[in-house]
Amino acid sequence: MQTVDWVPEGVDLDRPNAARVYDYYLGGAHNFAVDRQLGDEAIAHWPELPMIMRANRAFLRRAVQYLAGSGIRQFLDLGSGIPTAGNVHEVARAVDPSCTVAYVDRDPIAVAHGTALLKGVPGVVAIQADLRDPAAVLAHPDVRATIDPDQPLAVLMVAVLHFVSDEDDPARIVAAYRDASAPGSALAICHSTQGERGDRAAEHRQFYTRTATPMTMRSRAQVAALLDGYDLVEPGLVYMAAWRPEEGLPARPEVYPGLAAVGHTSR
């Protein structure tokens, strides 16, 4: 067992963690040998993985910029992961400093680092909770102090729903957050799919069976079904690199196998 003084008590350091592996892909420092081992094995089979993860992060930034630009001033980032550069509150507050953000993750390490990062930052909180229990997330006192239920809310589910199994009914979860949000609210989603390399995708799913959160890749039709009740903004549900790219459409956006969309509630 590793001994690391910044790790919250009770965290299992002998089993890879999806949030920490993602942090490793992004070049972060909040990961352990067991996470880097899994990440290196995955990269050996799919060398583009770090590039894909950075593209996912870039989509999050563009989506938040759009949502803040559309007038939404509060954000609920579900499965926020370990803090890294370009966090949601930084991007949103570059548009309007009044934006508030609640980061939610069930990983105690992600929350511990989020809490430390946000110390002294008003209107931004990080809580440990499970997004699969929307009622508990929305009732958390820190969320209630940060999010006004009577005002439009942007719910961010970026690179997280593929860690929700079919048995947990992701459509029900998305609908619960939608129904609890005020008129004019929105959803940003990015969900892993096979893309053009089904062989690599299958191997990637297999790696994540070693974590506490196995991966469930879904088809375009399955991801589209999660967006019921939302009016999608252009360009609709597309590969993440093709969602309003800043430097022009990539020649082959399917190389980045995550489906992304942003939509506003239709009620």
Sequence and secondary structure as in RCSB ss.txt:
>XXXX:A:sequence
MQTVDWVPEGVDLDRPNAARVYDYYLGGAHNFAVDRQLGDEAIAHWPELPMIMRANRAFLRRAVQYLAGSGIRQF
LDLGSGIPTAGNVHEVARAVDPSCTVAYVDRDPIAVAHGTALLKGVPGVVAIQADLRDPAAVLAHPDVRATIDPD
QPLAVLMVAVLHFVSDEDDPARIVAAYRDASAPGSALAICHSTQGERGDRAAEHRQFYTRTATPMTMRSRAQVAA
LLDGYDLVEPGLVYMAAWRPEEGLPARPEVYPGLAAVGHTSR
>XXXX:A:secstr
    TTS TT  SSS  HHHHHHHHTT S   HHHHHHHHHHHHH TTHHHHHHHHHHHHHHHHHHHHHTT  EE
EEET  S  SS HHHHHHHH TT EEEEEES HHHHHHHHHHTTT TTEEEEE  TT HHHHHH HHHHHH  TT
S  EEEEES GGGS GGG HHHHHHHHHHHS TT EEEEEEE  TT HHHHHHHHHHHTTSSS      HHHHHH
TTTTEEE TT SEEGGGSS TT   S GGGS EEEEEEEE  
